Amino acid sequence: MQEEGLRRQIMGVITHVLIDEATDTNIRMALLRHLGENPGSPEQALLAHLRGCRGQGTGRAEGPAAAGPS
């Protein structure tokens, strides 16, 4: 049942983001959309959301994938 504990923790994080007044409306809507696309799998919804947000704040992707082929 370790998986259920993880899901509860992730839902706690998601809930906090959704109810925080400082959360941008576009972020809130995107996260809700990902939750709808991944029913019963909040971990997949959060992962999809984070992947979608990656690089949007700077206008470019960050991390190893952004560096291009080595």
C-alpha angles and dihedrals in degrees: 000000000000088000091060091052090052091049090052091051092048091049087051090055092045092048091050091052092047096050097040108108090213092063112109113244092235091054091048092049093047092050091049090050091053090049089053091049092050106042112188092008109087090162090061091045092052092046092050090047093050091048089052092049094047110119096357092111093058100030091244139072117260134205134041095321091058092057091069128220117340 
